[in-house]
């Protein structure tokens, strides 16, 4: 009854706010010189529409009316999801910018690049800052007036999906390579439905984030426009998006269709084309709108298992697995196809099915490759042939054990990131160990180190932990461990990072007594999915601390202690020397009071001297990569054990630690892990 009452109140409220006639009557334009150059605005259902001075008041109101059409009620709207969406746009100060004609208009008017103009920037005063995407342009020239509806619909959808939805739902977070929107976009690309060549110039500038943002945002627009029955009106299919009706979407793009049915359809209404034409009269446009089969049964509660469903074709049979993704264009494609069978045979006869294949595609389309029994050997072999043949490009891991790792390459120095997560079978598969069964049902392997999740652990948290682990081991994200010796030590000693609860931990160790796991599992730290702090997407994005940064590093640092004992070992080492200096003396046990000169004052009396060094190692690394920066989180201050919050202060206050991390030949992380690891070296079991 309580749930029914809540839904009734929500529906009643939404019906009230979505009465388009009533809302249109309340549209009021406000002057706002403080947000110059955006001097006028309308607030419409918690979305602010900011306009430049050149924009007409009529157009500003017409954009608001269009947005109201998208917020009409219908039988498919989920009142709670709609209410949460409206709350998100309000609390996060989401806004839309509106200008005249386009960037060319302003460049001609002010005789300079648009990027140099105030119009190109975000609002500098007040709370409306970062949560925007692009512009809506008012068209006054007769030759482009007919495109006005498309211009308004497209860019309102960009703001809704790229900004508001990405805040509201992790499935819409374009920054996360494993998110549903990224996977759905990749699905359309792989099937030849979405052509992204027009966005290659963004990659050519070296802006991978901008590229991913652009293609996911555009894909969402094309998808929704077709699902709304606007394909014919907008001109779909076209060179960029090649299917134009809803039936084809559901048949050929199941992930995209799911995104529409489970999110878009529950929050937005398809704007009626007749109403759109009354707002923006156009010449030469039809008023046909395909709304056939508009309502269908769709079970959004039946989750798609991304790690199995998406990769189903990869695991159906071995022959398909050998042929998959050999789709590089031109010369490189022919060379790899010609060598593929030889590689498989060599892999079987010489490498005992453990070999690697690296390839490099040059700017001129020429291709070279290298093979080896391990990643380093294959990389060296590929680099040798690349240099000998004067190919400009980067050797990237293409296959391992006959399994393709990368499926997309650009003609630039860098390989295009792939969003797929491949499942492969390793000789050491922890999911097959009897002592692991029952306690864990999620196994994610990163360079031979496993993140394991208990049945109650959410998969997105398990994958986030795996991403942080991958970024600690391969911080430059080139597909190779930064320090292979550390990664090999952790792998050879069966280190794992559990994501579980306290009760899960107790049950596991109770059941592990006398089993193979008791003496053969390395476990330096854990993540607790129901207690720890999680910053999915990273601390810079969320503004909160991520316990993964500490606990996962404790696991990785176990390799550093053993591989480089002189520098970091658990007996006398340079790390201990630096810690003693930071504590104001050598204290085997925690002192009752630290000297005033100390800047590392860990107080847990249950933590041994070696334990104190492990904590110190974590703190100095966090300072060195600026993860404690007060602009990100409040982790550093106030803090009763450590107050050096950035690399600059570390260099000034803790000279021994700074030198240890930066002045030797070690390769430590320099970027803050956010869990969104790009190379495709994460294997899910």
N, C-alpha and C positions, 0 to 999 in steps of 0.2 A: 504493500500500500504506500509506504514511504517513497519507493522508487517511482511508482505511478504518479504520485503527487508531484514529485520533482520534475518528471517529464512533462506533466500537464502545465506546470508553471513555466518551464522553459519554452514549451511550444507556444503558450499564450504570449509570453514576452517576445519571442521571435516574430510571431505574427504581427504584434504591434509595431515592432521596429522595422519590419520589412514591408509595410504597406507603402508602396512606392509613391502613391499620390500624397499621403501625409508627409513623407520624408522630403519629397521635392519642395513642398510648401515651406519646409523649415530650412532649406539650403540658404545659408547666409555667408557672404564673402566678407572676410576680415582683412583690414590693412595691417601690415606688420613690418615696419621699417627695420626692426631689430634683426630680422633674418635676411636682410639685404644680401644678395640681389633678389631673393624670393620675397616679394613685397606684398603678396596677397595669398590667402589660403581659404579653403573650405574644409571643415571637419565633417566627414560623412561616415557614419557607423564605425567610429574609432580609427578611421584612416584619414590622415591629413593629406590634402592635395595642395602642395605649394606651387605657385606659378611665378614665372618671371614677369616683368612689367609689360612686355610686349604682348602677352597672351590676353585675349578678350575675356571679359567676364562671362559672356555667353558660353564660350568653349569650356571654361573652368566648370561651370554648372553642368554642362553636357557630359563631361567626364564623370562628375559625381552621379548623375542620373544613370549612366552606364554601370557604374559600380553597384548602385541600388538594384538594377536588374539582376545582377549576379547574386544578390542577397535576398531575392524573393524566396518565399517558402514553397515547398512542394512535398509530396509524400516520401521522397527519398532522403530528405534532410534529417540528420541526426541532431536533435536539439542540444545535446551535451557537447558534441564536437563543434557545432556552430558557436555555441556560447564560449567555449574555450578559445576558438579562433579569434573571436571579437575581443576577448580578454588579452590575448597575446599581442594583437596589433595595438591595443591601447597601452598596455604596461611596458611594451618594448619600443614605443614611439616610432612605429613603422610609418613611413611617409612616401609619397610619390611626387616627383618633380615634373613640371610641365613647362615647355618652352615653345617657341615659334619656329616652324619650318624645319629646323635641324641645325647641326653645328655649323654648316656652311654659312647660314644667315648671320650668325654671330661673328664668325671669322671675317666676313666681308665688312660687317658693320664696324668692328673694332680694329680691323687690319692686323690681326695676330692669330696665332693658333688658339683653338678652343681650350686646349689644356692650360693655357696661360691666363684664362679669364676667370673671374669669380664664379661665372655660371657653371664652370666645370667642377666646382667644389661642393662639399657637403655644407649644410647649414652650420655656421660657426658659433651661434649663440643659442642657448636653451637646450632642452633635452633631446631634440630631434637631430640625430647625428649620423650614426653608421648604418642604420637599418633601412637602406634604400638599395635600389639596383640601377635603373636607367631612367630615361626621359620618355614622356609622351609629348609628341610634337603636334601643335596645331597647324593644319595645312590650309593655306588660303589660295595657293596657286591652283588654277583650274585643272591643270594636267595631273595633279596628285590628290585632288579632293576626294576622288572615288576610293582612295585607299584609307580614308580617315577612320572608318569603323575598325578595319584591321589594325591600324596603328594603336587605337585606344585599347581594344580587347587584348592584343598581344602584350602590351607593356603593363597593363593592370595585372595580367596573369603572371608576368615576370615577377612583379612585386609580391604577389600572393604566394607563389610557389617557391621562388628563390629566397625570399626573406621570411615571410610569416610561417609558411609550412616548415621551412628548415629549422626554425626555432621550436615549433610545436611538436614536430615528429622527427625522430632519428632516421626514419625511412626516407625523409626528404632532405637529409643533410648531404649536400653535394660535396662537402669537404671530405667525407668518409668514403674511401674507395669501395667499401663493402656495403654501403647503404643501398636500399631498394632502388632509389632514383638512378644511382650510378649503374647498377646492374641492369635495370630496364633500358637505360640509354645504350649500354653496351650490347644488349640483346638486339636492339634495332639496328645498330651499326653492323654487327656481325651478320645479320640477315640481309644486308644491303638495302634496308628500308630508309635509314637515316644517313645521309651523305654529309660528312663533316669536313670535307676538303676546304670549304669556304672559311673555316676557322683555323686553318693551318698557320696563317700568319701570326696568330697569337702564340703558337708553339715556337715559331721561328724567332720570336722575341725572347724565348726562354721562359715564358710565363705559363707554366703547367697548371697552376691553380686557376688562372684566368681562362685557360682552355677548358678545363673541367667544368668551371662555372658556366661558361657560355654554352657548351653543348648540352648540359643537363637542363639548363633554363630553356633553351630553344626546343629541345625534345619535348619537354612538358607542355609547351605552348602548342606544338603541332598535335600532340596526342589529345589534348583537351579540346582543341578546335574540331578535330575529327569526331571525337566522342559526342560533342555538342551538335553534330550534324551540320557544321559550317564548312565542310570540306569544299563543296562546289563553289560556295560564295567566296571563299578566301583564295581558291585556286590550288587546291590539293587534289590529286598528287602533283608534285612539281619536281624540279631537279634536286631539291634538298630532302623532301619527305615524299615517299613514293607510294603510299596507300591513302585513300581518301574516304573510306566508309567504315562505319563502326563494326560491321561484321568481320572485315579483314583485321581490324585491331584485335578483336577478341581471339581470332584464330591464329594470327601470326605473332602477336606481341602479348603473350599471356601476362608477363610481368607488368608491362605498361598498362594493360587493361585492369589489372589488380590495383595499381596505383590510383587509377581513375575511380573504380567502383568503391574502394575502401576508404578513400580520402576525399577526392574532389567532389564526387557525387553527394557525399554526406554533408558537405559544407557549402558548396556553391550550386546555384541554379543555372541551367543553360539559358542565356539571354535570348529572348524571343526576337527573331530577326525583324519582324514587322515593327516592333518597338524600337529596335536599333535604327531602322531606316527612318522612323519618325523623328529621332533625335539628330541623326546625321543623314539628311537626304543626299543620295548619290545618283549620278547619271550612269546608265549602262549596267547597273547591278541588278541581279534578280533578287526576288524575295523568297527563293526556294530554300527550305531548311529541312534536311533529312532527319526526322525524329522517329523513324521507324525502329521498332524493337527497343524503345527507349528504356522501358522497365524490364529488368530481368532478375531472376533469382541468382544471388551470388553470395557465397558463404565466406565472409571476411574473417570468421573465427578459425577457419581451417588454414593454419599457417603454412606458407611455402618454406620448406627446408632448403635454404639457399645453398647449403654445402652439399646437398645431394641432388636436389631438383635441377639446379642450373647445370650441374656437371654430369647429368644422367647420360648424355650422349658420349661423354668421354669414357665411361666405364662399361658401356654396353658390350663391347668386344675389343679384342686386342688389335684387330686390323684397323678398326676405326681410330683407336688411340694412336696408331702409328701414322695415320694420314691427317689427323686433326691439325687445323690451323696452318697448313703449309700454303698460305695464301699471300705471301709476299709478292708484290708486283714485279714483272719484268725479269731482268737477268738474275737477280738474287733469288727469285722464286724458282727459276729453272735449275740453278746451281744446287740449292738445298734439296729440291726434289730429286735431282740426279744423285746426290750423295746420301740421301736418307737411308736407303736400303744398306749401303755399305757401312754407314754409321751403326745401324742396328746390328749388323753382323759383327763388326769390330767390337761393339759394346758387349756382345755375348761371348765372343771367343777370347778377346784380350783383356777386357775390363771386368769380367765376371758380372756383367749386367749392372755395373756401378759407375759407368763412364758419363762424361759430360760433353756436350756440344755447345760451343760458343760461336756466334756469328756477328759480323759487322756489315752493315749496308752503307755504302758510300753515297755521297751526294749525287754521283753520276749513275747510281743504280747498280754499280758493280758490287760484288759480295765476296767476302772471304769467311773462312771458318777455321776453328781449331778444336781439337779433341784431346781428352786426357782422362786419366783415371780419377782425378779430383778436379775441383773447380779451378784451383790455382794453375795446374798444368794445362787445362783447356784454355784458360784465359791467356797464358803465356804463348801457347801455340797460335791462338787466334791473333794476338798482337804481333807476333813475328811475321805472319803472312800479310797482315794489314800493312805493316811498315814496308815490307819487301815490295808490295804492289802499289804503294803510295795511295792507299784508300783513306779518305778522311771520314772518320766516324768513330764509334765506340763499340768495343767488343762487349756483347751482352750474353748472358746465359740463355741458350735457346732450348736445350733439352737435357734431361737427366734420366738415366735408366730407360730411355725410349719414351719418356713422357715429356711432352712439349710444355715449357714453362712460360714462354712469351709468344704472343700471337700477333702483335701489332708493332710495326716499326715506322718511324718517320725518316725522311731524308736528312734530318738534322743530326747533330752529334749524339743526341740522346734518344733512347728508345721511348716510344709512347708508352705510358703506363697502362697496364691492363687491369681491369676491375675484377676479373674472374679469380676465384680461389680454387685451386686444383687439389684434388684428392689423389694421393699417390700411395703406393705400398712400399714401405721401407723394410729392410732386413730387421731393424729394431722397431717394432710396432708395439708401443706400450699398451694399446687397446687389446692386444692379444694375450697379455700377461694375465694369468688367472687371478693373481693377487690384486690386480687393479680393477677387475670387474666388480660391479655392484657399487663400489665407492665412486667411480667416475664413468660418465657416459659421453664426455666431450674430450677429444684429444687433438690438440693443435701443435704441430711440430714446426719449430723455427730453427733451422740450421742444426738439427739434431737434439735440440732442447725442447722439452714439452711443457706446454701450458695445459693443465687438465682441469676439467670442471665437474663438479658433483651434479647429480640430477636436478638439484634445485637452483643451480647457478645459471643466470640468464646468459644466452649465447652472446649477446652483444657485449657483455662484460668480459667473457672469456676471450672474445676476439680483440677487445680493447687491450687487455693484458698482453696478449700475443703480439699486438702491434707495438706496444711499448718495449717488450723484450726484443723484437726485431730491430727497433730503432736504436736500442742500446748496443746491440751487436753489430749493426750496420748503419751507423749514424748518417753517413753520406748517401745512403739508399741507392747504392750502385749494384745491388744484387750479390755482394760479396761481404763476408764478415770483415770488419775493420782490423781485428786481430784474430787470425785463424787459430792461433794456439789457444787462446782463451775459449773460443767457441768449441774447439775440439775437446778440450779438457771437460767442459760442461757436458758435452754430448757423450763422451766415453764413460763418464761417471754417472750417467743416467739422471742428470738434474731435472727436476720438474718445478713448476710454479703452480701450486693448486689454487683454484678459485672455489671456495667452499664456505661452509659455516663452521662454527666451533664444534657443534655436534657431529658434523660430517668428519671433521678431523679426528675426533675421539673414536668414532666408529672405525675409521680406516686403520688407525694404529692398533686398535684392539684386534681387528681381524687380520692384521699383517703379522702378528706374532708367529714366529716360526716359519713364515713364508719367505719366498724369494725377495719380496719387496723390503722386508725388514732390514736386510744388509746391503741391498743393491739399488736403493733409491737415494738420490741426493736431494735434500730439501733444506734450503737455507732460509726460506721465508714463504709466507702465504699471503693471499688476498682473500678477504672475507666479504662476500658479495652483499651481505646484509648489515655490515657494520662499518666498513671502511669508507673513506671519501672517494668518490669516482668523478672524474672530469672527462666524460666521453666527448671527444673532440679536442681535448687538451686544455691546459690551464689558461692559455692566452685567450682562448675562445670563451670559456665558461666563467672565468674569474674566480674559480675555486680550486682548492688544492686537490691533487690526485695522489692517493696513497701508493699507487703503482710506481710512482717515481722513486719512492724509497724501497719498497719491498722487492720489486723486480731488480733494482740495482744490487740489493743484498745478495740475490742469487747470482747475478753476473759477476759481482766482485769476488765471489768464491773462486772463480777461475783466475782472477788476478793475483790472489794470495798464493796460489799454488804454482802458477806459471812463472811468476817473477818474485820469488821469496825474498831476494835481497832488497827489493824496493817496497813490496807491499805485504810480505809474509807475516804469519801469525807469531813468529818468533822475532828476534831483533831485526828491525827493518827500518828503512828511511821513513815509512809511514808512521811507525811508532815514535821515531825521533821528532817528527813534525808535530805529532799529537802531544808529546810531552811538553814541547815548547808552548803549544796552544793552551795546555792545562796549567801552566805555571810550574811544572815539575813532573817527575815520574811518580805516579801513584798507582801501585798494583791494585789497590782497592780504592773505591770512591772515598775521597776525604770528607770529613765533616763540614769543611769549609774550603773553598778554593781561594788561592791567592788573588788579590785584586788585579794582578797583571794578566790573569787568565781570560781567554775569550771563548774557550770551549769548556763548558761546565756541566757535563752530563751527570745527573744525580741518581740514577737508578742503581741502588746498591746490589741488586741481583745481577748486574751486568759485569762480567769479568773484564780484565784488562784487554784481552783480545776482542771482546764484545764492544768495549769502548772504542777501540781502533776501527771496528767495522762501522760504527755509527759516525765516527769522525770522517771516514772515507766518503760516506754518503753526503755529509754536510759540505765538505770542501768541493765535491763534484757539483752539487746543486748550486753553490755560489759561483763556481767557475763557468757554468752554462747559463747563469742569470735566471735560474728557475725560481729563485727566492725574491726576485724583483718585486717590490711592494706594489707596482702597478698591475701585477698579475693576481697575487693572493696576499693574505696576511700571515702566511706561514712563518715568516722570518721575525716579525715583531708584533706584539711583545713575545719574547721567547726566552725561557730561563736556561737554555743550554747553548744557543748559537745565535749570533746577531750579525754575522757578515752576510750581507744580502746580495752581493753582486761580484762580478769578476774584478772590477776596479778596486773595490775594498779588500778583496782577498789578496790581490797583489801587494797592496799597501800594508795590510795588517798581518797576514800569514805567509811570509815570504817562502818558507820551506815547503808549504803545501802547494803554493802557486808554482814553484819551480818543479816540484815533483810531477805535477799534472801537465806542465807546459814546456819545460826546458829539456826534456829527454826525448827519445825517439818513439815514445808510446803514442798510440792513436786512441785518444779518449773522445767520448761524445762532446760535441760543441754546440749541438742544437737540442732544444728541449723536446723530448719525445711527446707526441700527442696521440699516439696509438694509430695514426692513419698512415701505415707503412705502404709505400707505393710498389716496390718490386714484388714480384709474384713468387716468393719463396716460402710461403706459409702453406703447409699441408694440413688439411683437416681430415680427421678420421671419425 
